[in-house]
Amino acid sequence: MANTGYNPFENAQAQFDGVAETIGLDSSMREFLRQPMKEFHFTIPVKMDDGTTKTFKGFRIRHNDARGSGKGGIRFHPEETADTVRALSMWMTWKCAVADIPLGGGKGGIICDPRIMSAGEQERLCRGYVRALSENIGPFCDVPAPDVMSNNRHMLWMLDEYETIVGNRFPGMITGKPVGMGGSLGRTEATGYGVIYTLKDLLRCMNIPASETTASFQGFGNVAEYAARMYTELGGKVTAVSCWDNIEKTSYTFRKVFGCDISELAGIKDKFGSIDKDKALALGYEVLPGDAWLKQDVDILIPAALENQITPAVFGDISSKVKIICEAANGPTTPDCDPLIKGRGIIMLPDFLCNAGGVTCSYFEQVQCNMNYFWDKDEVLEKLERKMTEAFRAVYDLAQEKGVYMRDAAYMIAIKRVAEAVRLRGWVT
């Protein structure tokens, strides 16, 4: 979560303000939708293994729930900020709306570094987070999920703590759980696959076979790995992958110009998505600086890490060969870079459309938990691809009809849907 000088919440508001002006949204609705409805800030005291007590700061922010319960992940990061969580909760509102699922936007975070915490310390932190929020989260209120450096084990600890507090079973109160404990088949792959479902639809519209394209990825966590796997299965070639090195505390880009073996790279990464540099060298990969992923002569750039990565300061490093930017991460492009991307004619697949596969499958998990009836993996992925294709077509068709940037088209659809729900409820008239 490098400090780029950009405030993610201000970025989210700037994106919203521009489209609100374009569609003529009235001032009362603008003021309501450009800020969160509810925020919870709290401290979590945790007994550490050495006998000391350390206090962590946590957040849960609900941007808007006019269309349904809040929905959004919980990020564990030593540099987490309230403004990052605010921005992500806002983007979640638009993501659920553009995917047309009946949920609103929420997000959570804890300022911590799970990489240096024992399993017991992480469990106590998770349970403390739920104790602080037990009256304000739940299956019909606000449904958390995993995010950066949180995982299905964390979610199960949180579910267990919630059910202990309320004295009953509510498996739908949190998603991203292990399969067999209320988790959905296909959830692990969902966000990454959703990215490539969207990319595949765009390439089809452009009459470009995936097998004739190359891509460079930033990040090699869960989203990037499964996106890269599906992309290469379609015949595309990944030539570079950049990720953070947890040992050296810096990032590197791993390159094979004739194509990276994604299974091979997955076999030498740790649970936080860090590729072992020495093993990569032994396997014949070039090891380049972390920002080299952006400079590759590829057709497609896929930022799949953190926000504020594509800025005017680095835009000049992007190869003239790049035709598509596919935002697998949340907010990887700053608003002041969008005009440069438009000007060069690069097609943008915006984040809250492109990476909506995760929240869509989380919705499927919630539905399955509430029914106590679970689908097989093929059914989950079939439903996921259908939802992603429907969302893409709506955005793409509007962009073509109005002659607008795809990010703007996605915002137009999402904002209108949320604003209509707000009006129908009588919150803003």
C-alpha positions as CSV (number, residue, x, y, z in Angstrom):
1,M,0.0,0.0,0.0
2,A,2.6,2.5,-1.2
3,N,2.1,6.1,-0.5
4,T,1.6,7.7,-3.8
5,G,0.3,11.0,-2.5
6,Y,-3.3,10.1,-3.7
7,N,-6.2,9.8,-1.2
8,P,-8.3,6.9,-2.4
9,F,-11.5,8.3,-1.0
10,E,-11.0,11.6,-2.7
11,N,-10.4,9.6,-5.9
12,A,-13.7,7.7,-5.4
13,Q,-15.5,10.9,-4.8
14,A,-14.0,12.6,-7.9
15,Q,-15.0,9.7,-10.1
16,F,-18.5,9.9,-8.7
17,D,-18.8,13.7,-9.0
18,G,-17.8,13.6,-12.7
19,V,-20.5,11.1,-13.6
20,A,-23.1,12.7,-11.3
21,E,-22.6,15.9,-13.2
22,T,-22.9,14.2,-16.6
23,I,-26.2,12.4,-15.7
24,G,-27.6,15.5,-14.1
25,L,-28.0,14.0,-10.6
26,D,-29.6,16.5,-8.3
27,S,-27.6,18.1,-5.5
28,S,-29.4,16.4,-2.6
29,M,-28.8,13.0,-4.0
30,R,-25.2,13.8,-4.9
31,E,-24.5,14.9,-1.3
32,F,-26.1,11.7,0.1
33,L,-24.3,9.3,-2.2
34,R,-20.8,10.8,-2.1
35,Q,-20.2,9.8,1.5
36,P,-20.8,6.7,3.7
37,M,-24.0,6.2,5.6
38,K,-22.4,4.7,8.7
39,E,-18.8,4.4,10.1
40,F,-17.5,2.3,13.0
41,H,-14.0,3.0,14.3
42,F,-12.8,1.0,17.3
43,T,-9.9,-0.5,19.1
44,I,-9.2,-4.2,19.6
45,P,-7.0,-5.3,22.6
46,V,-5.3,-8.6,21.8
47,K,-3.2,-10.7,24.2
48,M,0.0,-11.6,22.3
49,D,1.9,-14.8,22.7
50,D,4.6,-13.1,24.8
51,G,2.1,-12.1,27.4
52,T,1.8,-8.4,26.5
53,T,-1.4,-6.8,25.2
54,K,-1.3,-5.0,21.9
55,T,-4.1,-2.6,20.8
56,F,-5.1,-2.7,17.1
57,K,-7.4,-0.2,15.3
58,G,-10.3,-1.5,13.3
59,F,-12.9,-0.1,10.9
60,R,-16.2,-1.1,9.4
61,I,-17.8,1.4,7.0
62,R,-21.1,1.1,5.2
63,H,-21.4,3.4,2.2
64,N,-25.0,2.6,1.1
65,D,-27.5,-0.2,1.7
66,A,-30.5,1.0,-0.3
67,R,-30.4,-2.0,-2.6
68,G,-29.7,-4.6,0.1
69,S,-27.4,-5.6,3.0
70,G,-23.9,-4.1,3.1
71,K,-21.3,-6.3,1.5
72,G,-17.5,-6.1,1.5
73,G,-14.3,-7.6,2.6
74,I,-12.0,-7.1,5.7
75,R,-8.5,-6.0,4.9
76,F,-5.5,-6.8,7.1
77,H,-2.7,-4.4,6.4
78,P,-0.1,-2.5,8.4
79,E,-0.8,0.7,6.4
80,E,-4.6,0.5,6.3
81,T,-6.5,3.8,6.6
82,A,-10.0,4.9,7.1
83,D,-10.0,6.7,3.8
84,T,-9.0,3.6,2.0
85,V,-11.9,1.7,3.6
86,R,-14.3,4.5,2.8
87,A,-13.3,4.4,-0.9
88,L,-13.6,0.7,-1.1
89,S,-17.0,0.7,0.6
90,M,-18.2,3.3,-2.0
91,W,-16.7,1.2,-4.9
92,M,-18.5,-1.9,-3.5
93,T,-21.9,0.0,-3.7
94,W,-21.3,0.6,-7.4
95,K,-19.9,-2.9,-8.0
96,C,-23.0,-4.6,-6.6
97,A,-25.2,-2.3,-8.5
98,V,-23.4,-2.7,-11.9
99,A,-23.5,-6.5,-11.4
100,D,-27.2,-6.1,-10.5
101,I,-27.1,-8.1,-7.3
102,P,-29.3,-7.0,-4.3
103,L,-26.6,-5.9,-2.0
104,G,-25.0,-2.6,-0.9
105,G,-21.5,-1.5,-0.3
106,G,-19.5,-2.0,2.8
107,K,-15.8,-2.6,3.8
108,G,-13.7,-3.3,6.8
109,G,-10.1,-3.1,7.8
110,I,-7.7,-3.7,10.7
111,I,-4.3,-2.0,10.9
112,C,-2.1,-5.1,11.5
113,D,0.4,-7.3,9.8
114,P,-0.7,-11.0,9.9
115,R,2.6,-12.0,8.3
116,I,4.3,-11.5,11.7
117,M,1.5,-12.7,13.9
118,S,1.0,-16.3,15.1
119,A,-2.2,-18.2,14.3
120,G,-3.4,-17.7,17.9
121,E,-2.8,-14.0,17.8
122,Q,-4.7,-13.7,14.5
123,E,-7.6,-15.7,15.9
124,R,-7.9,-13.5,19.0
125,L,-7.8,-10.4,16.7
126,C,-10.6,-11.8,14.5
127,R,-12.8,-12.6,17.5
128,G,-12.1,-9.1,18.9
129,Y,-13.1,-7.5,15.6
130,V,-16.5,-9.3,15.7
131,R,-17.1,-8.5,19.4
132,A,-16.7,-4.8,18.6
133,L,-19.2,-5.1,15.7
134,S,-21.6,-7.8,16.6
135,E,-24.7,-5.5,16.8
136,N,-23.9,-4.0,13.4
137,I,-23.0,-6.9,11.2
138,G,-25.1,-10.0,10.2
139,P,-26.8,-11.8,7.3
140,F,-29.5,-9.2,6.9
141,C,-27.4,-6.1,7.9
142,D,-23.8,-6.1,6.7
143,V,-22.0,-9.2,5.5
144,P,-18.1,-9.3,5.6
145,A,-15.8,-11.4,3.5
146,P,-12.0,-11.9,3.0
147,D,-9.8,-9.2,1.4
148,V,-6.2,-8.3,1.4
149,M,-4.2,-10.7,3.7
150,S,-7.4,-12.1,5.3
151,N,-8.6,-15.7,4.4
152,N,-11.2,-18.3,4.9
153,R,-9.8,-19.4,8.3
154,H,-10.2,-15.8,9.5
155,M,-13.8,-15.8,8.3
156,L,-14.6,-19.0,10.1
157,W,-13.2,-17.7,13.4
158,M,-15.3,-14.6,12.9
159,L,-18.4,-16.6,12.2
160,D,-17.9,-18.8,15.3
161,E,-17.5,-15.7,17.5
162,Y,-20.7,-14.1,16.0
163,E,-22.7,-17.3,16.5
164,T,-21.4,-17.6,20.1
165,I,-22.5,-14.1,20.8
166,V,-26.0,-14.4,19.3
167,G,-26.6,-18.0,20.4
168,N,-27.6,-19.4,17.1
169,R,-26.4,-20.5,13.7
170,F,-26.1,-17.8,11.0
171,P,-23.8,-19.1,8.3
172,G,-24.9,-16.3,5.9
173,M,-23.4,-13.6,8.2
174,I,-20.0,-13.8,6.5
175,T,-18.7,-15.2,3.2
176,G,-15.5,-16.6,1.9
177,K,-15.7,-19.5,4.4
178,P,-14.1,-22.9,3.9
179,V,-16.0,-25.3,1.7
180,G,-17.9,-27.7,4.0
181,M,-18.3,-25.0,6.6
182,G,-20.7,-22.9,4.6
183,G,-18.3,-21.8,1.9
184,S,-19.2,-22.0,-1.8
185,L,-17.4,-24.0,-4.4
186,G,-15.8,-21.7,-7.0
187,R,-15.3,-18.8,-4.6
188,T,-11.5,-19.2,-4.6
189,E,-11.4,-18.7,-8.4
190,A,-14.4,-16.3,-8.7
191,T,-12.7,-12.8,-8.7
192,G,-9.9,-13.9,-11.1
193,Y,-12.2,-15.8,-13.3
194,G,-14.6,-12.9,-13.4
195,V,-11.8,-10.6,-14.6
196,I,-11.2,-12.9,-17.5
197,Y,-14.8,-13.5,-18.3
198,T,-15.1,-9.8,-18.8
199,L,-11.8,-9.6,-20.8
200,K,-12.9,-12.5,-23.0
201,D,-16.2,-10.7,-23.8
202,L,-14.3,-7.5,-24.7
203,L,-11.8,-9.3,-27.0
204,R,-14.8,-11.0,-28.7
205,C,-16.3,-7.6,-29.3
206,M,-12.9,-6.4,-30.7
207,N,-12.6,-9.5,-32.9
208,I,-9.3,-10.4,-31.3
209,P,-8.6,-14.0,-30.4
210,A,-7.2,-14.4,-26.9
211,S,-4.5,-16.6,-28.3
212,E,-3.1,-13.7,-30.2
213,T,-2.6,-11.5,-27.1
214,T,0.0,-11.0,-24.4
215,A,-0.5,-9.7,-20.8
216,S,1.5,-8.4,-17.9
217,F,0.2,-8.7,-14.3
218,Q,0.8,-6.7,-11.2
219,G,0.3,-8.9,-8.2
220,F,0.2,-12.7,-7.7
221,G,-2.3,-13.2,-4.9
222,N,-5.5,-15.2,-5.3
223,V,-7.1,-12.8,-7.9
224,A,-4.0,-12.6,-10.2
225,E,-3.2,-16.3,-10.0
226,Y,-6.6,-17.5,-11.1
227,A,-7.0,-14.7,-13.7
228,A,-3.6,-15.7,-15.2
229,R,-4.6,-19.4,-15.1
230,M,-7.8,-18.8,-17.1
231,Y,-6.2,-16.3,-19.4
232,T,-3.5,-18.8,-20.4
233,E,-6.1,-21.6,-20.7
234,L,-7.7,-19.4,-23.4
235,G,-4.4,-19.3,-25.2
236,G,-3.1,-15.9,-24.0
237,K,0.5,-15.5,-23.0
238,V,1.6,-13.9,-19.7
239,T,5.1,-12.5,-20.1
240,A,5.5,-10.8,-16.7
241,V,4.3,-11.0,-13.1
242,S,5.1,-8.4,-10.4
243,C,4.7,-9.1,-6.7
244,W,5.9,-8.0,-3.3
245,D,8.8,-9.8,-1.7
246,N,8.0,-10.4,2.0
247,I,11.6,-11.1,2.9
248,E,13.3,-8.2,1.2
249,K,10.4,-5.8,1.6
250,T,10.4,-4.7,-2.0
251,S,8.7,-5.7,-5.2
252,Y,10.1,-7.6,-8.2
253,T,8.9,-8.4,-11.7
254,F,9.4,-11.9,-12.9
255,R,9.6,-12.2,-16.7
256,K,9.7,-14.9,-19.4
257,V,9.2,-13.3,-22.8
258,F,8.1,-16.7,-24.3
259,G,5.5,-17.0,-21.6
260,C,5.3,-17.6,-17.8
261,D,4.2,-21.0,-16.5
262,I,1.5,-20.0,-14.0
263,S,1.3,-23.3,-12.3
264,E,5.1,-23.2,-11.9
265,L,5.0,-19.7,-10.3
266,A,2.1,-20.7,-8.1
267,G,4.2,-23.6,-6.8
268,I,6.9,-21.2,-5.6
269,K,4.8,-18.5,-3.9
270,D,3.9,-18.2,-0.3
271,K,0.4,-17.8,1.1
272,F,0.5,-14.0,0.8
273,G,1.4,-14.2,-3.0
274,S,5.1,-13.6,-2.7
275,I,7.2,-15.5,-5.3
276,D,10.5,-17.0,-4.1
277,K,13.1,-15.0,-6.1
278,D,15.9,-17.6,-5.9
279,K,13.6,-20.4,-7.1
280,A,12.3,-18.2,-9.9
281,L,15.9,-17.5,-11.0
282,A,16.6,-21.2,-11.0
283,L,13.6,-21.8,-13.2
284,G,14.9,-19.3,-15.8
285,Y,12.9,-16.2,-15.0
286,E,14.4,-12.7,-15.4
287,V,14.1,-10.8,-12.1
288,L,13.4,-7.1,-12.8
289,P,12.4,-4.1,-10.7
290,G,8.9,-4.1,-9.3
291,D,7.6,-1.4,-11.6
292,A,8.8,-3.2,-14.8
293,W,5.4,-4.9,-15.2
294,L,4.0,-1.6,-16.4
295,K,6.7,-1.2,-19.1
296,Q,6.3,-4.5,-21.0
297,D,5.4,-4.6,-24.7
298,V,2.1,-6.4,-24.2
299,D,-1.4,-6.0,-25.4
300,I,-3.0,-6.1,-21.9
301,L,-2.0,-4.7,-18.6
302,I,-3.7,-6.3,-15.6
303,P,-3.1,-4.4,-12.3
304,A,-4.3,-6.9,-9.6
305,A,-2.7,-5.6,-6.5
306,L,-3.5,-2.3,-4.7
307,E,-4.9,1.1,-5.5
308,N,-3.1,4.2,-7.1
309,Q,-0.7,2.2,-9.2
310,I,-1.3,3.8,-12.7
311,T,-0.8,7.5,-12.3
312,P,0.3,10.4,-14.7
313,A,3.8,10.0,-13.3
314,V,4.2,6.5,-14.6
315,F,1.8,6.6,-17.6
316,G,4.6,7.5,-20.0
317,D,6.2,4.1,-19.2
318,I,3.3,2.2,-20.7
319,S,4.2,0.7,-24.0
320,S,2.4,2.0,-27.2
321,K,1.5,-1.6,-27.9
322,V,-0.9,-1.7,-24.9
323,K,-4.6,-1.9,-26.1
324,I,-6.4,-2.8,-22.9
325,I,-6.1,-2.1,-19.2
326,C,-8.0,-4.6,-17.2
327,E,-8.5,-3.4,-13.6
328,A,-8.5,-6.6,-11.4
329,A,-7.6,-4.5,-8.3
330,N,-9.7,-1.9,-6.7
331,G,-8.9,1.7,-7.7
332,P,-5.5,1.0,-9.4
333,T,-5.8,4.0,-11.7
334,T,-6.0,7.5,-10.4
335,P,-8.7,9.8,-11.8
336,D,-6.2,12.2,-13.3
337,C,-4.8,9.4,-15.4
338,D,-8.1,8.5,-17.0
339,P,-7.9,11.3,-19.6
340,L,-4.4,10.2,-20.6
341,I,-5.7,6.6,-21.1
342,K,-8.7,7.9,-23.1
343,G,-6.4,10.1,-25.2
344,R,-4.2,7.2,-26.2
345,G,-7.2,5.1,-27.2
346,I,-6.5,2.4,-24.6
347,I,-9.7,0.5,-23.6
348,M,-10.4,0.5,-19.9
349,L,-12.2,-2.4,-18.2
350,P,-13.1,-0.6,-14.9
351,D,-12.5,-2.2,-11.6
352,F,-16.0,-2.3,-10.2
353,L,-17.1,-4.1,-13.4
354,C,-14.0,-6.2,-14.0
355,N,-13.5,-7.6,-10.5
356,A,-17.2,-8.0,-9.6
357,G,-16.9,-11.8,-9.8
358,G,-15.8,-12.0,-6.2
359,V,-18.8,-10.2,-4.7
360,T,-21.1,-12.0,-7.1
361,C,-19.9,-15.4,-5.9
362,S,-20.1,-14.1,-2.3
363,Y,-23.7,-13.3,-3.0
364,F,-24.1,-16.9,-4.3
365,E,-22.5,-18.2,-1.1
366,Q,-24.9,-16.1,1.0
367,V,-27.9,-17.4,-0.9
368,Q,-26.7,-21.0,-0.5
369,C,-26.1,-20.6,3.2
370,N,-29.6,-19.0,3.7
371,M,-31.2,-21.9,1.8
372,N,-28.9,-24.5,3.4
373,Y,-28.6,-26.0,-0.1
374,F,-25.3,-25.9,-2.0
375,W,-24.5,-26.0,-5.7
376,D,-21.8,-27.9,-7.5
377,K,-18.8,-26.0,-8.9
378,D,-19.9,-26.1,-12.5
379,E,-23.3,-24.5,-11.6
380,V,-21.6,-21.7,-9.6
381,L,-19.2,-20.9,-12.4
382,E,-21.9,-21.0,-15.0
383,K,-24.1,-18.6,-13.0
384,L,-21.0,-16.4,-12.4
385,E,-20.1,-16.2,-16.1
386,R,-23.7,-15.4,-17.0
387,K,-23.9,-12.5,-14.5
388,M,-20.5,-11.1,-15.6
389,T,-21.4,-11.3,-19.3
390,E,-24.8,-9.5,-18.6
391,A,-23.0,-6.8,-16.7
392,F,-20.3,-6.4,-19.4
393,R,-22.8,-6.2,-22.2
394,A,-24.8,-3.5,-20.4
395,V,-21.7,-1.4,-19.8
396,Y,-20.2,-2.0,-23.3
397,D,-23.4,-1.3,-25.1
398,L,-24.0,2.0,-23.2
399,A,-20.4,3.1,-23.8
400,Q,-20.9,2.4,-27.6
401,E,-24.3,4.1,-27.7
402,K,-23.1,7.3,-25.8
403,G,-19.5,7.3,-27.1
404,V,-18.2,7.4,-23.5
405,Y,-15.3,5.8,-21.6
406,M,-16.3,2.4,-20.2
407,R,-15.7,3.5,-16.6
408,D,-18.1,6.4,-17.1
409,A,-20.7,4.0,-18.6
410,A,-20.4,1.6,-15.7
411,Y,-20.8,4.5,-13.2
412,M,-23.9,5.8,-15.1
413,I,-25.6,2.4,-14.8
414,A,-24.6,1.9,-11.1
415,I,-25.4,5.4,-9.8
416,K,-28.8,5.4,-11.5
417,R,-29.7,2.1,-10.0
418,V,-28.6,3.1,-6.5
419,A,-30.2,6.6,-6.8
420,E,-33.5,5.0,-7.8
421,A,-33.5,2.7,-4.8
422,V,-32.8,5.6,-2.5
423,R,-35.7,7.6,-4.0
424,L,-38.1,4.6,-3.8
425,R,-37.3,4.3,-0.1
426,G,-38.0,8.0,0.3
427,W,-34.5,8.7,1.8
428,V,-33.9,11.5,-0.6
429,T,-36.8,12.9,-2.6
